Amino acid sequence: MKTLRWTKTFVLVVLSQSIAQTQTIYPTPGRNEPHRYQSPEELTIARVANLIRSPSPITNLRAPLLQRMGDGAAVTIQNIMKTRGPLSPTEQQNVLQILHKAFELPGAITKDYNRKPNATMALLQQLEASTTDFAFQTQIEDLKQLIFKATLPK
Amino acid sequence: MPITAQTLNLFNDSNSGLNDPDYGADFVVNDRSALVILGSDPNAPVTVTEYLNGNLIADNAYMGQTTNIGNFTMYGTQTAANIGVHTQDWFVNGNEVGGELLFEVIPRPGTLTVDAFTVASPNCSYPQNVGLLADVKYNILGIETGTNLVTSVPLVPYEDGEAYGDNGVDLGPYHSDIGPKPGYSDSNEYAADDGTFHDVPLGGCYGYPFGNGAGATQTISIYIGSNNYIVRGYQRWQFSGSSQGHGSVTNDSDVSIAQ
C-alpha cells in the first residue's frame, strides 16, 4: 500500500516536471532584470566596442567622441581586446578607422596627455606584426604617417 | 591674460551617462547643457565661433561677460535645430579659451518600424519542437527626423510586459534588456550604429500543439545613458504551434510569420 502511494507521487512529480519542461515562451516570463545603468566610462567603452563590431564600414559615421579621445581610443581598444577573441578582417578595418578618427582633429582632443599617440603607435605596431596581408600592412604604415604628421608640434 | 590656467568645459546636465569626465559630453534633443569657463579675464566679453555639420552658424558671436573673477557659465537646452555635430571655439577678450569643443546632438528615439522578420536560427528544437521562433529587426526612428538614429551613442533596447501560455494562462511579467540572448549572434545589448536592433528569439516552443491566447504583451523602450524613451508603447503578440516545425508569430500589425 505504502509502496503504491510513493510510486503515484513519483509519477505525478515526473509528469508535472516534464509538462513544465515542454513549454518555453520568449520573452521569458519571470525574467525580471532592471536595466543596469552604466557609468560614463563604461558607456565610452561600450561605444568603442560597438564601433569595432560594426558590420558596415564606419568611415562616414559621425563620432565626435573618437575625435575627443585621441590616444585614449587606442588605450580603450587595447582594454577591449583583452576581453575578447582576435579581430576579424572587418573589425581590423574598423580599428584603423577609429584610430584615424581619433587624430583627425587634434585640437578637439580633450586631454593633453592624449595628444601624443603613444598607445596608438604601439597598437598599430601590434596589428602590423599580427598580419601577413601586405595591403593591410601598407594601410597601417599610411595611418602611422598620417597620425605622426597630425601630432607634430605646430 | 589671466595668470591662472583657464579651463573650458561642456556638461550634459540631463544625462549623466553621456558626460564622460575624460572625453566630454554628447546630447539628445531636450537635454540641458552647461558651458563653463573658469579662470579667465575678469569682466571681459565672451564670444564663440561655431560650425554645425561643417556650416558656419556663429561668427565670433557675443555671448556675454565673464564675472569679476573671470568665470562664465551658460546654460541651454538642445533643440531639434541643434541636431548634428558641433564645433565651437570660445574666446574671452579675443583670446581662445581651451581647445576646440566638439559634440553631437542626436534626435530623441521616437518610434520603431519593422525592417524585417524571419524565422530565428536556432528555431524550436526537440523536445519543444512545436511552434516557431521569430527574429524581428527594428529601425529606431528619431522623433525630430523620422529617420534611423545613426549614431555612435549607445542605444539599449529594453522590454517589459506580461507573458501568456496555452489557453491564455498568465505566466507572469517580465522586464529586461532585449539583448544579448545566448546562441543568437544577431542579438546584442546595444542597437547597431545604423539605428537597428534584433528582438530574437520571439515566440513559443512547446512539446504539443498550442495557441488560444499564448503570447505576450510588450512595451519597448530605448535607454540612452541614464534616460529612457518609449518607442513602442504596447503590442500584443500571438504565438501558436500546430505540429512539429510549424507555428506562427504575429502582432496583428506589422509582423506576421508562419511556417
Boltz contact constraints between the chains, C-beta under 6 A:
constraints:
  - contact:
      token1: [A, 22]
      token2: [B, 128]
      max_distance: 6.0
  - contact:
      token1: [A, 22]
      token2: [B, 206]
      max_distance: 6.0
  - contact:
      token1: [A, 22]
      token2: [B, 207]
      max_distance: 6.0
  - contact:
      token1: [A, 23]
      token2: [B, 206]
      max_distance: 6.0
  - contact:
      token1: [A, 24]
      token2: [B, 128]
      max_distance: 6.0
  - contact:
      token1: [A, 24]
      token2: [B, 205]
      max_distance: 6.0
  - contact:
      token1: [A, 25]
      token2: [B, 163]
      max_distance: 6.0
  - contact:
      token1: [A, 25]
      token2: [B, 204]
      max_distance: 6.0
  - contact:
      token1: [A, 26]
      token2: [B, 201]
      max_distance: 6.0
  - contact:
      token1: [A, 26]
      token2: [B, 202]
      max_distance: 6.0
  - contact:
      token1: [A, 27]
      token2: [B, 159]
      max_distance: 6.0
  - contact:
      token1: [A, 27]
      token2: [B, 174]
      max_distance: 6.0
  - contact:
      token1: [A, 27]
      token2: [B, 216]
      max_distance: 6.0
  - contact:
      token1: [A, 28]
      token2: [B, 174]
      max_distance: 6.0
  - contact:
      token1: [A, 29]
      token2: [B, 163]
      max_distance: 6.0
  - contact:
      token1: [A, 29]
      token2: [B, 171]
      max_distance: 6.0
  - contact:
      token1: [A, 29]
      token2: [B, 172]
      max_distance: 6.0
  - contact:
      token1: [A, 29]
      token2: [B, 174]
      max_distance: 6.0
  - contact:
      token1: [A, 30]
      token2: [B, 172]
      max_distance: 6.0
  - contact:
      token1: [A, 31]
      token2: [B, 174]
      max_distance: 6.0
  - contact:
      token1: [A, 31]
      token2: [B, 176]
      max_distance: 6.0
  - contact:
      token1: [A, 32]
      token2: [B, 175]
      max_distance: 6.0
  - contact:
      token1: [A, 33]
      token2: [B, 176]
      max_distance: 6.0
  - contact:
      token1: [A, 35]
      token2: [B, 158]
      max_distance: 6.0
  - contact:
      token1: [A, 35]
      token2: [B, 223]
      max_distance: 6.0
  - contact:
      token1: [A, 37]
      token2: [B, 226]
      max_distance: 6.0
  - contact:
      token1: [A, 40]
      token2: [B, 17]
      max_distance: 6.0
  - contact:
      token1: [A, 40]
      token2: [B, 19]
      max_distance: 6.0
  - contact:
      token1: [A, 40]
      token2: [B, 20]
      max_distance: 6.0
  - contact:
      token1: [A, 43]
      token2: [B, 17]
      max_distance: 6.0
  - contact:
      token1: [A, 43]
      token2: [B, 154]
      max_distance: 6.0
  - contact:
      token1: [A, 44]
      token2: [B, 20]
      max_distance: 6.0
  - contact:
      token1: [A, 44]
      token2: [B, 23]
      max_distance: 6.0
  - contact:
      token1: [A, 46]
      token2: [B, 154]
      max_distance: 6.0
  - contact:
      token1: [A, 47]
      token2: [B, 152]
      max_distance: 6.0
  - contact:
      token1: [A, 47]
      token2: [B, 154]
      max_distance: 6.0
  - contact:
      token1: [A, 50]
      token2: [B, 190]
      max_distance: 6.0
  - contact:
      token1: [A, 51]
      token2: [B, 152]
      max_distance: 6.0
  - contact:
      token1: [A, 54]
      token2: [B, 193]
      max_distance: 6.0
  - contact:
      token1: [A, 61]
      token2: [B, 193]
      max_distance: 6.0
  - contact:
      token1: [A, 62]
      token2: [B, 85]
      max_distance: 6.0
  - contact:
      token1: [A, 63]
      token2: [B, 152]
      max_distance: 6.0
  - contact:
      token1: [A, 64]
      token2: [B, 85]
      max_distance: 6.0
  - contact:
      token1: [A, 64]
      token2: [B, 102]
      max_distance: 6.0
  - contact:
      token1: [A, 64]
      token2: [B, 103]
      max_distance: 6.0
  - contact:
      token1: [A, 64]
      token2: [B, 104]
      max_distance: 6.0
  - contact:
      token1: [A, 65]
      token2: [B, 23]
      max_distance: 6.0
  - contact:
      token1: [A, 67]
      token2: [B, 102]
      max_distance: 6.0
  - contact:
      token1: [A, 68]
      token2: [B, 23]
      max_distance: 6.0
  - contact:
      token1: [A, 68]
      token2: [B, 24]
      max_distance: 6.0
  - contact:
      token1: [A, 68]
      token2: [B, 102]
      max_distance: 6.0
  - contact:
      token1: [A, 69]
      token2: [B, 23]
      max_distance: 6.0
  - contact:
      token1: [A, 107]
      token2: [B, 99]
      max_distance: 6.0
  - contact:
      token1: [A, 107]
      token2: [B, 100]
      max_distance: 6.0
  - contact:
      token1: [A, 108]
      token2: [B, 100]
      max_distance: 6.0
  - contact:
      token1: [A, 108]
      token2: [B, 102]
      max_distance: 6.0
  - contact:
      token1: [A, 110]
      token2: [B, 23]
      max_distance: 6.0
  - contact:
      token1: [A, 110]
      token2: [B, 24]
      max_distance: 6.0
  - contact:
      token1: [A, 111]
      token2: [B, 22]
      max_distance: 6.0
